[in-house]
């Protein structure tokens, strides 16, 4: 059992299996997810966990080549 870092088994698996040129998408509940995509639902209730918590936790273990945000992120989050 892991003591620290990302404890969610599916998120750990996805991050560990990623390679160059692949995408990791963090989105809200209304985003359309293709059926062939790995999807991990973290929701407990509205706003929990919040976006800053999710992103900062992922950032501790994930090395990104590029980060992109939707234009409306700045005004809505």
C-alpha positions as CSV (number, residue, x, y, z in Angstrom):
1,X,0.0,0.0,0.0
2,X,1.2,3.5,-0.9
3,X,1.8,5.9,2.0
4,X,1.8,9.2,0.1
5,X,1.3,10.7,-3.3
6,X,-1.6,9.7,-5.4
7,X,-3.4,6.9,-3.6
8,X,-6.1,6.4,-6.3
9,X,-5.2,3.2,-8.1
10,X,-6.6,4.2,-11.5
11,X,-4.9,7.6,-11.6
12,X,-1.6,6.1,-10.5
13,X,-1.9,3.5,-13.3
14,X,-2.8,6.1,-15.9
15,X,0.1,8.4,-15.0
16,X,2.6,5.6,-14.8
17,X,1.6,4.4,-18.3
18,X,1.8,7.7,-20.1
19,X,4.4,8.5,-22.6
20,X,5.5,11.5,-24.8
21,X,2.7,13.1,-26.8
22,X,-0.1,11.6,-24.8
23,X,-2.8,13.8,-23.1
24,X,-4.1,13.9,-19.5
25,X,-7.3,15.7,-19.4
26,X,-8.7,17.1,-16.1
27,X,-12.3,18.3,-16.6
28,X,-15.6,18.9,-14.9
29,X,-18.6,16.6,-14.8
30,X,-20.2,18.1,-18.0
31,X,-17.3,17.3,-20.3
32,X,-18.1,14.7,-23.0
33,X,-15.7,11.7,-22.6
34,X,-15.2,9.4,-25.6
35,X,-16.0,5.8,-24.8
36,X,-12.5,4.6,-25.6
37,X,-10.8,6.9,-23.1
38,X,-9.8,5.9,-19.7
39,X,-12.0,7.8,-17.3
40,X,-11.6,8.2,-13.5
41,X,-14.4,10.0,-11.8
42,X,-13.2,11.7,-8.6
43,X,-16.4,13.4,-7.7
44,X,-17.7,13.1,-4.2
45,X,-20.2,16.0,-4.4
46,X,-20.4,19.3,-6.3
47,X,-17.0,21.1,-6.0
48,X,-15.3,18.3,-4.1
49,X,-12.5,17.8,-4.9
50,X,-11.8,21.2,-6.3
51,X,-9.7,21.9,-9.4
52,X,-6.7,23.4,-7.6
53,X,-6.5,20.4,-5.2
54,X,-6.7,17.9,-8.1
55,X,-4.1,19.7,-10.3
56,X,-1.6,20.3,-7.5
57,X,-1.8,16.6,-6.4
58,X,-1.3,15.4,-10.0
59,X,1.6,17.9,-10.4
60,X,3.5,16.2,-7.6
61,X,3.8,13.0,-9.6
62,X,3.3,13.9,-13.3
63,X,5.9,15.6,-15.5
64,X,4.0,17.5,-18.2
65,X,5.5,18.7,-21.5
66,X,2.8,21.3,-22.0
67,X,-0.2,22.6,-20.1
68,X,-3.3,24.0,-21.7
69,X,-6.4,25.6,-20.2
70,X,-9.8,26.4,-21.7
71,X,-10.1,30.2,-22.2
72,X,-13.0,30.4,-19.7
73,X,-11.0,28.8,-16.9
74,X,-9.5,32.1,-15.8
75,X,-12.9,33.8,-15.4
76,X,-14.8,30.8,-14.0
77,X,-12.3,29.1,-11.6
